Amino acid sequence: MADDDVALCAALKFAFETEGYRVETCGSGEALLQLQLPRERACLIVDERLPGLTGLDALSQLRRRGVDLPAFVITTNPSASARLAAETLRAPIIEKPLLGDGLLDRIRGACPPDA
């Protein structure tokens, strides 16, 4: 998960780990590009508005590198161009605030936790 909101990362990490997921977090697009990502049984959660390299730009670079993991973009009030970019990258946008289990349900559908 890439988001510069430390509190949000901590909360989502806790929630996903209680559901059986292993979670790695980072606070920038550049840091995301440095992670050793698995090729399967994983997914990406990327904030659109990261400092420096945006989440969409980082995801675009990962896609060009052949990383085809399911991905979700989280953001507030996405622009039409952000929606188009996310669609092109096969990464549905989930709008903040993240209420209820919407994000977790999407993650479960894309990448079930280890049994």
N, CA and C atoms as a LAMMPS dump frame, in Angstrom:
ITEM: TIMESTEP
0
ITEM: NUMBER OF ATOMS
345
ITEM: BOX BOUNDS ff ff ff
-5.0000000000000000e+02 5.0000000000000000e+02
-5.0000000000000000e+02 5.0000000000000000e+02
-5.0000000000000000e+02 5.0000000000000000e+02
ITEM: ATOMS id mol type element x y z
1 1 1 N 0.849 -1.165 0
2 1 2 C 0 0 0
3 1 3 C 0.895 1.229 0
4 2 1 N 0.579 2.176 -0.859
5 2 2 C 1.33 3.419 -0.941
6 2 3 C 0.401 4.59 -0.631
7 3 1 N 0.638 5.228 0.517
8 3 2 C -0.127 6.402 0.917
9 3 3 C 0.734 7.2 1.883
10 4 1 N 0.74 8.519 1.742
11 4 2 C 1.553 9.349 2.62
12 4 3 C 0.859 9.693 3.934
13 5 1 N -0.373 9.25 4.117
14 5 2 C -1.098 9.447 5.369
15 5 3 C -0.732 8.291 6.307
16 6 1 N 0.167 8.561 7.242
17 6 2 C 0.698 7.52 8.124
18 6 3 C -0.419 6.866 8.946
19 7 1 N -1.353 7.664 9.439
20 7 2 C -2.444 7.12 10.249
21 7 3 C -3.338 6.196 9.418
22 8 1 N -3.631 6.598 8.194
23 8 2 C -4.453 5.755 7.323
24 8 3 C -3.727 4.441 7.02
25 9 1 N -2.446 4.524 6.707
26 9 2 C -1.667 3.306 6.442
27 9 3 C -1.696 2.367 7.64
28 10 1 N -1.498 2.907 8.824
29 10 2 C -1.494 2.079 10.04
30 10 3 C -2.853 1.424 10.257
31 11 1 N -3.925 2.187 10.064
32 11 2 C -5.27 1.645 10.266
33 11 3 C -5.592 0.554 9.248
34 12 1 N -5.273 0.803 7.972
35 12 2 C -5.559 -0.202 6.95
36 12 3 C -4.671 -1.426 7.12
37 13 1 N -3.418 -1.222 7.468
38 13 2 C -2.504 -2.345 7.715
39 13 3 C -3.071 -3.232 8.816
40 14 1 N -3.496 -2.627 9.917
41 14 2 C -4.08 -3.384 11.02
42 14 3 C -5.326 -4.144 10.562
43 15 1 N -6.218 -3.454 9.864
44 15 2 C -7.467 -4.081 9.422
45 15 3 C -7.2 -5.246 8.468
46 16 1 N -6.302 -5.056 7.52
47 16 2 C -6.019 -6.12 6.552
48 16 3 C -5.283 -7.28 7.205
49 17 1 N -4.378 -6.995 8.127
50 17 2 C -3.655 -8.079 8.789
51 17 3 C -4.581 -8.917 9.667
52 18 1 N -5.589 -8.293 10.275
53 18 2 C -6.551 -9.081 11.055
54 18 3 C -7.401 -9.975 10.156
55 19 1 N -7.452 -9.651 8.864
56 19 2 C -8.179 -10.466 7.892
57 19 3 C -7.283 -11.53 7.244
58 20 1 N -6.015 -11.58 7.631
59 20 2 C -5.12 -12.606 7.116
60 20 3 C -4.182 -12.171 6.008
61 21 1 N -4.136 -10.885 5.716
62 21 2 C -3.251 -10.369 4.676
63 21 3 C -1.913 -9.951 5.268
64 22 1 N -0.86 -10.086 4.489
65 22 2 C 0.447 -9.521 4.826
66 22 3 C 0.518 -8.185 4.094
67 23 1 N 0.867 -7.129 4.815
68 23 2 C 0.797 -5.781 4.253
69 23 3 C 2.153 -5.099 4.343
70 24 1 N 2.584 -4.517 3.234
71 24 2 C 3.75 -3.638 3.213
72 24 3 C 3.249 -2.256 2.851
73 25 1 N 3.756 -1.249 3.558
74 25 2 C 3.332 0.12 3.286
75 25 3 C 4.536 0.98 2.907
76 26 1 N 4.249 2.02 2.165
77 26 2 C 5.267 3.016 1.838
78 26 3 C 4.549 4.341 1.649
79 27 1 N 5.311 5.427 1.722
80 27 2 C 4.711 6.749 1.713
81 27 3 C 4.895 7.554 0.447
82 28 1 N 5.453 6.936 -0.598
83 28 2 C 5.657 7.691 -1.835
84 28 3 C 5.649 6.757 -3.041
85 29 1 N 5.445 7.349 -4.2
86 29 2 C 5.504 6.578 -5.435
87 29 3 C 6.897 6.032 -5.678
88 30 1 N 7.903 6.825 -5.343
89 30 2 C 9.286 6.374 -5.519
90 30 3 C 9.572 5.153 -4.654
91 31 1 N 9.086 5.169 -3.407
92 31 2 C 9.287 4.022 -2.515
93 31 3 C 8.55 2.793 -3.031
94 32 1 N 7.371 2.986 -3.586
95 32 2 C 6.623 1.866 -4.165
96 32 3 C 7.424 1.194 -5.274
97 33 1 N 8.073 1.983 -6.092
98 33 2 C 8.847 1.434 -7.201
99 33 3 C 10.069 0.65 -6.719
100 34 1 N 10.495 0.87 -5.495
101 34 2 C 11.657 0.171 -4.944
102 34 3 C 11.298 -1.16 -4.282
103 35 1 N 10.011 -1.383 -4.004
104 35 2 C 9.599 -2.623 -3.34
105 35 3 C 9.8 -3.833 -4.251
106 36 1 N 10.15 -4.947 -3.654
107 36 2 C 10.192 -6.217 -4.372
108 36 3 C 8.772 -6.792 -4.326
109 37 1 N 8.035 -6.603 -5.396
110 37 2 C 6.633 -7.016 -5.431
111 37 3 C 6.509 -8.468 -5.883
112 38 1 N 5.614 -9.218 -5.249
113 38 2 C 5.365 -10.576 -5.734
114 38 3 C 4.679 -10.526 -7.094
115 39 1 N 4.762 -11.583 -7.827
116 39 2 C 4.133 -11.623 -9.155
117 39 3 C 2.682 -12.097 -9.104
118 40 1 N 2.282 -12.696 -7.987
119 40 2 C 0.91 -13.203 -7.874
120 40 3 C 0.486 -13.188 -6.418
121 41 1 N -0.799 -13.454 -6.202
122 41 2 C -1.407 -13.499 -4.872
123 41 3 C -1.111 -12.234 -4.067
124 42 1 N -1.242 -11.112 -4.73
125 42 2 C -1.045 -9.817 -4.08
126 42 3 C -1.842 -8.775 -4.843
127 43 1 N -2.031 -7.638 -4.225
128 43 2 C -2.644 -6.523 -4.926
129 43 3 C -2.05 -5.225 -4.395
130 44 1 N -2.283 -4.171 -5.129
131 44 2 C -1.738 -2.859 -4.801
132 44 3 C -2.859 -1.903 -4.437
133 45 1 N -2.621 -1.093 -3.407
134 45 2 C -3.511 0.006 -3.051
135 45 3 C -2.641 1.25 -3.122
136 46 1 N -3.016 2.176 -3.989
137 46 2 C -2.166 3.328 -4.265
138 46 3 C -2.978 4.616 -4.151
139 47 1 N -2.485 5.533 -3.33
140 47 2 C -3.108 6.859 -3.235
141 47 3 C -2.775 7.636 -4.502
142 48 1 N -3.765 8.267 -5.081
143 48 2 C -3.518 9.045 -6.301
144 48 3 C -2.569 10.207 -6.041
145 49 1 N -2.749 10.884 -4.934
146 49 2 C -2.009 12.127 -4.67
147 49 3 C -0.857 11.905 -3.706
148 50 1 N 0.155 11.207 -4.156
149 50 2 C 1.369 11.035 -3.368
150 50 3 C 2.32 12.19 -3.638
151 51 1 N 3.155 12.533 -2.662
152 51 2 C 4.143 13.581 -2.928
153 51 3 C 5.185 13.066 -3.922
154 52 1 N 5.69 13.959 -4.739
155 52 2 C 6.665 13.529 -5.753
156 52 3 C 5.943 12.787 -6.863
157 53 1 N 6.346 11.587 -7.113
158 53 2 C 5.737 10.738 -8.139
159 53 3 C 4.333 10.34 -7.69
160 54 1 N 3.323 10.689 -8.461
161 54 2 C 1.945 10.382 -8.061
162 54 3 C 1.707 8.873 -8.076
163 55 1 N 0.641 8.476 -7.401
164 55 2 C 0.292 7.058 -7.387
165 55 3 C -0.011 6.523 -8.77
166 56 1 N -0.703 7.32 -9.589
167 56 2 C -1.006 6.879 -10.952
168 56 3 C 0.258 6.762 -11.802
169 57 1 N 1.195 7.692 -11.617
170 57 2 C 2.455 7.61 -12.361
171 57 3 C 3.269 6.391 -11.929
172 58 1 N 3.306 6.123 -10.626
173 58 2 C 4.027 4.95 -10.132
174 58 3 C 3.388 3.668 -10.667
175 59 1 N 2.067 3.606 -10.637
176 59 2 C 1.372 2.429 -11.157
177 59 3 C 1.623 2.267 -12.651
178 60 1 N 1.644 3.356 -13.377
179 60 2 C 1.935 3.305 -14.81
180 60 3 C 3.332 2.716 -15.053
181 61 1 N 4.31 3.154 -14.263
182 61 2 C 5.658 2.598 -14.408
183 61 3 C 5.692 1.109 -14.08
184 62 1 N 4.956 0.714 -13.04
185 62 2 C 4.9 -0.714 -12.696
186 62 3 C 4.264 -1.526 -13.815
187 63 1 N 3.205 -1.001 -14.401
188 63 2 C 2.557 -1.706 -15.518
189 63 3 C 3.539 -1.861 -16.684
190 64 1 N 4.309 -0.824 -16.995
191 64 2 C 5.298 -0.91 -18.074
192 64 3 C 6.393 -1.933 -17.758
193 65 1 N 6.65 -2.151 -16.478
194 65 2 C 7.634 -3.157 -16.054
195 65 3 C 7.066 -4.571 -16.079
196 66 1 N 5.793 -4.692 -16.386
197 66 2 C 5.169 -6.011 -16.442
198 66 3 C 4.469 -6.432 -15.168
199 67 1 N 4.342 -5.53 -14.199
200 67 2 C 3.622 -5.846 -12.964
201 67 3 C 2.131 -5.746 -13.268
202 68 1 N 1.466 -6.881 -13.225
203 68 2 C 0.054 -6.934 -13.609
204 68 3 C -0.848 -7.289 -12.423
205 69 1 N -0.392 -6.994 -11.212
206 69 2 C -1.191 -7.272 -10.019
207 69 3 C -2.47 -6.445 -10.03
208 70 1 N -3.536 -6.977 -9.442
209 70 2 C -4.721 -6.14 -9.273
210 70 3 C -4.332 -4.889 -8.483
211 71 1 N -4.923 -3.762 -8.836
212 71 2 C -4.591 -2.51 -8.175
213 71 3 C -5.851 -1.683 -7.961
214 72 1 N -5.815 -0.905 -6.887
215 72 2 C -6.902 0.01 -6.561
216 72 3 C -6.297 1.365 -6.254
217 73 1 N -6.93 2.413 -6.741
218 73 2 C -6.49 3.774 -6.488
219 73 3 C -7.451 4.374 -5.475
220 74 1 N -6.896 4.93 -4.394
221 74 2 C -7.732 5.61 -3.41
222 74 3 C -7.441 7.1 -3.496
223 75 1 N -8.511 7.89 -3.455
224 75 2 C -8.36 9.343 -3.59
225 75 3 C -9.648 10.029 -3.188
226 76 1 N -9.563 11.342 -3.082
227 76 2 C -10.727 12.182 -2.819
228 76 3 C -11.016 13.014 -4.059
229 77 1 N -12.265 13.061 -4.451
230 77 2 C -12.696 13.885 -5.588
231 77 3 C -11.793 13.73 -6.815
232 78 1 N -11.736 12.542 -7.389
233 78 2 C -10.861 12.348 -8.552
234 78 3 C -11.333 13.155 -9.759
235 79 1 N -10.371 13.689 -10.478
236 79 2 C -10.677 14.438 -11.702
237 79 3 C -11.04 13.456 -12.82
238 80 1 N -11.59 13.989 -13.89
239 80 2 C -11.92 13.149 -15.047
240 80 3 C -10.656 12.519 -15.619
241 81 1 N -9.551 13.261 -15.639
242 81 2 C -8.305 12.694 -16.178
243 81 3 C -7.762 11.599 -15.27
244 82 1 N -7.924 11.746 -13.957
245 82 2 C -7.488 10.685 -13.037
246 82 3 C -8.345 9.435 -13.234
247 83 1 N -9.643 9.622 -13.417
248 83 2 C -10.528 8.469 -13.657
249 83 3 C -10.138 7.736 -14.944
250 84 1 N -9.843 8.488 -15.986
251 84 2 C -9.439 7.887 -17.253
252 84 3 C -8.107 7.15 -17.099
253 85 1 N -7.147 7.765 -16.424
254 85 2 C -5.843 7.121 -16.223
255 85 3 C -5.992 5.836 -15.41
256 86 1 N -6.789 5.879 -14.355
257 86 2 C -6.999 4.693 -13.536
258 86 3 C -7.667 3.58 -14.346
259 87 1 N -8.639 3.945 -15.152
260 87 2 C -9.309 2.954 -15.998
261 87 3 C -8.32 2.332 -16.975
262 88 1 N -7.482 3.144 -17.581
263 88 2 C -6.469 2.658 -18.519
264 88 3 C -5.502 1.7 -17.831
265 89 1 N -5.204 1.969 -16.565
266 89 2 C -4.276 1.127 -15.801
267 89 3 C -4.966 -0.064 -15.139
268 90 1 N -6.263 -0.234 -15.419
269 90 2 C -7.04 -1.326 -14.838
270 90 3 C -7.014 -1.281 -13.302
271 91 1 N -7.245 -0.087 -12.787
272 91 2 C -7.208 0.14 -11.342
273 91 3 C -8.425 0.945 -10.917
274 92 1 N -9.465 0.286 -10.446
275 92 2 C -10.661 1.025 -10.03
276 92 3 C -10.334 2.052 -8.945
277 93 1 N -11.029 3.17 -9.002
278 93 2 C -10.886 4.2 -7.98
279 93 3 C -11.884 3.932 -6.865
280 94 1 N -11.383 4.016 -5.643
281 94 2 C -12.224 3.937 -4.454
282 94 3 C -12.04 5.264 -3.734
283 95 1 N -13.131 5.99 -3.574
284 95 2 C -13.033 7.347 -3.04
285 95 3 C -12.961 7.365 -1.522
286 96 1 N -12.098 8.28 -1.04
287 96 2 C -12.004 8.563 0.381
288 96 3 C -13.115 9.53 0.741
289 97 1 N -13.652 9.504 1.926
290 97 2 C -13.218 8.672 3.03
291 97 3 C -13.625 7.219 2.805
292 98 1 N -12.789 6.324 3.28
293 98 2 C -13.023 4.885 3.126
294 98 3 C -13.973 4.436 4.232
295 99 1 N -15.234 4.341 3.891
296 99 2 C -16.256 4.01 4.877
297 99 3 C -16.66 2.544 4.749
298 100 1 N -16.957 1.92 5.866
299 100 2 C -17.422 0.542 5.847
300 100 3 C -16.342 -0.405 5.342
301 101 1 N -16.781 -1.486 4.731
302 101 2 C -15.87 -2.529 4.253
303 101 3 C -15.69 -2.503 2.744
304 102 1 N -15.997 -1.392 2.095
305 102 2 C -15.927 -1.324 0.637
306 102 3 C -14.564 -1.69 0.077
307 103 1 N -13.507 -1.116 0.631
308 103 2 C -12.159 -1.418 0.148
309 103 3 C -11.801 -2.862 0.459
310 104 1 N -12.064 -3.302 1.663
311 104 2 C -11.75 -4.685 2.042
312 104 3 C -12.507 -5.678 1.161
313 105 1 N -13.762 -5.405 0.88
314 105 2 C -14.532 -6.295 0.004
315 105 3 C -13.905 -6.376 -1.386
316 106 1 N -13.452 -5.248 -1.914
317 106 2 C -12.803 -5.253 -3.235
318 106 3 C -11.501 -6.044 -3.197
319 107 1 N -10.739 -5.882 -2.108
320 107 2 C -9.482 -6.622 -1.962
321 107 3 C -9.759 -8.117 -1.883
322 108 1 N -10.738 -8.494 -1.092
323 108 2 C -11.099 -9.923 -0.98
324 108 3 C -11.441 -10.504 -2.356
325 109 1 N -12.175 -9.744 -3.164
326 109 2 C -12.562 -10.223 -4.475
327 109 3 C -11.384 -10.374 -5.421
328 110 1 N -10.404 -9.49 -5.301
329 110 2 C -9.245 -9.517 -6.193
330 110 3 C -8.153 -10.447 -5.722
331 111 1 N -8.045 -10.603 -4.413
332 111 2 C -6.925 -11.351 -3.854
333 111 3 C -7.34 -11.921 -2.49
334 112 1 N -7.903 -13.128 -2.467
335 112 2 C -8.305 -13.712 -1.183
336 112 3 C -7.093 -13.864 -0.256
337 113 1 N -7.307 -13.719 1.063
338 113 2 C -6.188 -13.874 1.998
339 113 3 C -5.693 -15.323 2.047
340 114 1 N -4.47 -15.499 2.547
341 114 2 C -3.951 -16.853 2.727
342 114 3 C -4.823 -17.592 3.703
343 115 1 N -5.025 -18.855 3.421
344 115 2 C -5.887 -19.675 4.314
345 115 3 C -5.136 -20.092 5.55
